[in-house]
Amino acid sequence: MSVFRSIQEDDLVSSIAKATKRLVYMAPGVSKATADAIKTKLEVQEIAIIIDGDEECCRLGYCDAEALASLNTEAQAHDVALRRHTGLRLGFLMADNEVLIW
């Protein structure tokens, strides 16, 4: 794998699907496909989800409001905290030992 590459939604979904021990997702928002992938991994031992998710992020296309609401509901059902950090404009995904930054 090269150090620099273009990160697409398929890359995020694929990396999330491979996670078995650790999943950290931090981004301005979440798409439906990425939220669905995260929902299948809410039982992972170490998990952290940090999203900005404000109206501006949705307006700019960084976040799907329905996907965020669905992820929040599913996370609460699994007793996983969905954290919020205002002003996020970079994305970070750690799935086990793989790290993607966009």
Secondary structure, DSSP 8 states (H G I E B T S, - for coil): --SS----HHHHHHHHHH-SSEEEEEES---HHHHHHHHTTTTSSEEEEEE---HHHHHTTS--HHHHHHHHHHHHHTT--EEE-TT--S-EEEETTEEEE-
